[in-house]
Amino acid sequence: MWINFLSKFKSYKLYLVIAVLLGVFVRFYGLDIQGLWFDELVVIFPAIYKNLDMLQALLLNDLHPPLYPLFLYSWITTLGGSEILIRLPSAIAGVLAIVFMYLFSKTIFNKYIATSSTILIALSSAAIVYSQEARNYSFVLLFSTISTLYWLDLLKKIDNSEISQKELIIYWFICIFTSYLHYFGAAFIFFQLVYLLIASLHVKRHIKEMLFFILMFACTFLPWLFTQYSYIKVVNSEQFWISKPDITSISLLLDFIFNKKLIIFLLIPILISVIKKELFIEIKQTNLRSPIIALLYLALFPVLVIFLISQTVPVFYPRYFIVILSPVYLLIPILISLNPFFIGIKNTIYIFIISLASFLLFLFVPGNNILDNNKTFYQPYKQQWREASKYVMDNYAENTAIFVDRHPFMYSYYFDKFQKYQGKINIIEYKFSITEDNLYEISKKFDTVFFFSTFSNISENMKSSLKKACNEDKENDFTGIFVHKCSLNKSQKP
């Protein structure tokens, strides 16, 4: 009914403009509503304090390749380190992903498929979340979008002599940028190159060019991968934080791609096409260079392979699959359009309605945020380092110490921002356990101490020790950061 009513508005541009304006607005609005959290603070610290030694240590020991930290270092040292400025590049990358999705896809597909795909990426909750974080994922989405569309264009040209050296050089740069942003970006490019080689072998054209291209790509990325041997060892050990995936992991991935409460509405037209065998007929009539075959491969095959690999080496985590969002968002309207009822403007309207519903649920209804099941997007769902640090600085005085459970340097950004006490701030690292004996020794130097715990709440033994050694023991929970304020009892010995 709604589709028939809205289809009276024939122009696809109306739905495109509404979705893009909403997508752009929500990427820029409220960049500083959420305070910077652990992963962001780690990557910005070298730039905030212009510490090249820390930057080098970060590049060699971080989970991710070096391109984003290097870029962010240059950005912050040039333009400044406010929360908005730190996150602004991610928002810009998120908007560019929308722009490139439309501009490139309309040269490959018809205007309705291009518009529907753009609506999906513009209103995607995953794309929005990482457009507001100072992390590499928004850039990964941007370059995976560009690489996917460029890859589809190369597949169209592979059975003739249209592929030029200039096009391959441009694609090489896109591949390198994508790979040096994230290891899943490199895996994503690997799957693209394998498919290009198979397609060239199938038509017996451009085989030498493809083999040479793969060799050049390997020569520019594998040397970096070899420097990360220590990280690879951690991934292969039982110490790595990602667990072995199961069916729940697939459910989380589907929710990451599109709201799990609404994804069934996208699948219904596709399932009808399957029942009527329209999908199988379409696949049977196409070849390896067909966008539908290529996108099915690029959307599904990496997930299957990484799921199987992760049974031994667990690396399957939903946000890493941000690389497949673009092929999925291109594939969905193509598959829906196989149903005769959803051709043309009806395809665009149907996807617009469901995407808009998902978008509104994500922003305003608790339980629809991909990062926290009990919050909306504009409620504090991350660790509140900013609020915790402000609380401590507002209560900091002479003879005060701050005990933190890891990485003392991490606290400098907000402590420096909120510091009211003129003098050195005493930040001391502790190893998750403070006994009554420790507290007695501490009381000889300090009157008040604050304990930060960022993994989970402190142990019961430590709580008992605080209760005995403190005149006042006040616990504050800042969304996953626990701060204990202890006014020490100097007269009581353990």
KARA-V278456 format. One record per run of one state. SS is the DSSP state (h for helix, s for strand, l for the rest). FROM is the first residue (numbers start at 1). LEN is the number of residues. Records with the same first field share a line. If there is no record, write none. Layout:
SS->FROM-LEN  FROM-LEN
//
This chain:
l->1-1  7-5  29-9  49-3  62-5  80-3  106-5  123-2  131-6  158-7  180-3  204-3  228-1  236-11  258-5  276-2  286-5  310-8  337-3  343-2  365-4  370-2  373-12  395-5  405-3  419-7  430-6  444-4  454-6  478-4  489-6
h->2-5  12-17  38-11  52-10  67-13  83-23  111-12  125-6  137-21  165-15  183-21  207-21  229-7  247-11  263-13  278-8  291-19  318-19  340-3  345-20  385-10  408-11  436-8  460-10
s->369-1  372-1  400-5  426-4  448-6  470-8  482-7
//
